[in-house]
Amino acid sequence: RFLNDFRNTGSFPNVEFNTRRDRHGELRQGVFVKLKKDAKIANAKTGQEFDGIKQHEELLVSYGKSYWRSRVGNLTDFVWRLPGQPP
């Protein structure tokens, strides 16, 4: 239902934005589960492994640098600024 940015969560993104074409050839954007390094189930077509998203697991995605730049300006200063310190 919601997608949160993975930064400052202590976790890595588990979903990603991606595009694909539907059966009519229309370009669609969606949210897809990312493959995990410790995956348990092999995909028969690609041989890659994944274990999906578990119930109640938070959906984490990378909003991207441009998203954060437009909101906080200089990313380096923002990352190293102490909590409560003015921008």
Long-range contacts (C-beta under 8 A, 24 or more apart in sequence): 2-59, 3-31, 3-59, 3-60, 3-61, 4-58, 4-59, 4-60, 4-61, 5-60, 5-61, 5-62, 5-63, 5-67, 6-60, 6-61, 6-62, 7-62, 7-68, 9-58, 9-60, 11-58, 11-60, 12-60, 13-60, 13-61, 13-62, 14-53, 14-57, 14-59, 14-60, 15-53, 15-59, 15-60, 15-61, 16-61, 16-62, 17-61, 31-59, 31-61
